[in-house]
Amino acid sequence: MVTGNLQSSAEVKLRCLGLDIGGYASDDAHRPALVGVAQKRPQAAYGHSFTKANTVIIGDSTEDVRTGPEGGAQVIDAASGTTSGLHTSRRRSRLRTTRPHGRRTLAAADQEP
């Protein structure tokens, strides 16, 4: 789990989800570096490796979308109330949100190499 929250506040939120390891804003000021931190901690604690192939950032900001490719993760671009989603980038998997019958769904677009 990578979060822009400081470790002390993030741990409270993560515990509610049963998660106890992550990369936090307090770990590094350079956001993409947090991906590497979050990938290494489970390796040390549980012996499970995370790479770009099995690491996904679900983000709702332009910075989240930029962090993935630079930090070594794939990206799911989630539209929220503050961003429109579908941030422009040629080197990431793009998703679009639709709301048929008032429900949110995700539709994957082609991924460019």
C-alpha positions in Angstrom: 0.0 0.0 0.0 1.4 3.4 -1.0 -0.2 6.4 0.5 0.4 10.2 0.5 -0.4 10.1 4.2 2.1 10.3 7.0 2.8 6.9 8.6 1.1 7.6 11.9 -2.2 8.5 10.2 -1.9 6.0 7.4 -1.4 3.1 9.8 -4.8 3.8 11.5 -6.5 3.7 8.1 -4.6 0.6 6.9 -5.3 -1.4 10.1 -9.0 -1.1 9.3 -8.3 -3.0 6.1 -6.1 -5.6 7.7 -3.0 -4.1 6.2 0.1 -3.5 8.2 2.8 -2.5 5.7 3.1 0.3 3.3 5.0 3.2 1.8 4.2 6.5 3.4 4.7 10.2 2.6 7.0 10.3 5.6 9.3 7.8 4.0 10.5 10.0 1.1 9.6 13.4 -0.3 9.9 12.0 -3.9 6.6 10.2 -4.3 7.7 7.6 -6.9 10.3 6.4 -4.4 7.4 5.3 -2.1 6.6 2.5 -4.6 10.0 0.9 -4.0 9.6 1.3 -0.2 6.1 -0.4 -0.4 7.5 -3.2 -2.6 10.4 -4.0 -0.3 8.6 -4.1 3.1 6.5 -7.2 2.4 9.6 -8.9 1.1 11.4 -8.3 4.4 8.4 -9.2 6.5 6.7 -12.0 4.6 9.1 -13.1 1.9 6.8 -12.1 -0.9 8.3 -10.1 -3.8 6.5 -7.2 -5.6 7.6 -6.0 -9.0 6.1 -3.8 -11.7 4.2 -6.9 -12.9 2.3 -7.3 -9.7 2.2 -3.8 -8.3 -0.7 -1.5 -9.1 -1.4 2.0 -8.0 -5.1 3.0 -7.8 -4.9 6.7 -7.9 -7.2 9.7 -8.2 -4.8 12.4 -8.9 -2.4 13.4 -11.7 0.5 12.8 -9.3 -0.7 9.3 -8.6 -0.8 8.5 -12.3 2.7 9.9 -12.8 4.1 8.0 -9.8 3.3 4.6 -11.2 5.5 4.4 -14.2 8.3 6.3 -12.6 8.2 4.3 -9.4 7.7 0.8 -11.0 4.0 0.1 -10.9 1.0 -0.2 -13.2 -1.7 2.4 -12.7 -5.5 2.4 -12.5 -6.7 5.9 -12.9 -9.8 6.3 -10.7 -11.9 9.4 -11.3 -13.0 11.1 -8.1 -14.9 14.2 -7.2 -11.7 16.3 -7.5 -10.2 14.9 -10.8 -11.8 13.9 -14.0 -9.9 10.7 -14.5 -8.3 9.8 -17.8 -5.2 11.9 -17.2 -3.2 12.0 -20.4 -0.2 9.7 -20.6 1.0 7.5 -23.4 2.9 5.0 -21.3 0.3 3.7 -18.9 -2.8 1.6 -19.0 -5.8 3.9 -19.4 -9.2 3.3 -17.8 -12.4 5.2 -18.2 -15.2 5.3 -15.8 -18.8 5.0 -16.9 -22.0 5.1 -14.9 -24.6 3.0 -16.5 -27.8 2.9 -14.4 -26.0 5.0 -11.8 -23.4 2.4 -11.0 -19.6 3.0 -11.4 -17.8 0.6 -13.6 -14.3 0.5 -15.1 -13.6 -0.2 -18.7 -10.0 -0.9 -19.8 -8.5 0.7 -22.8 -5.5 -0.6 -24.8 -2.2 -0.4 -23.0 0.7 1.0 -25.0 4.2 -0.4 -24.3 
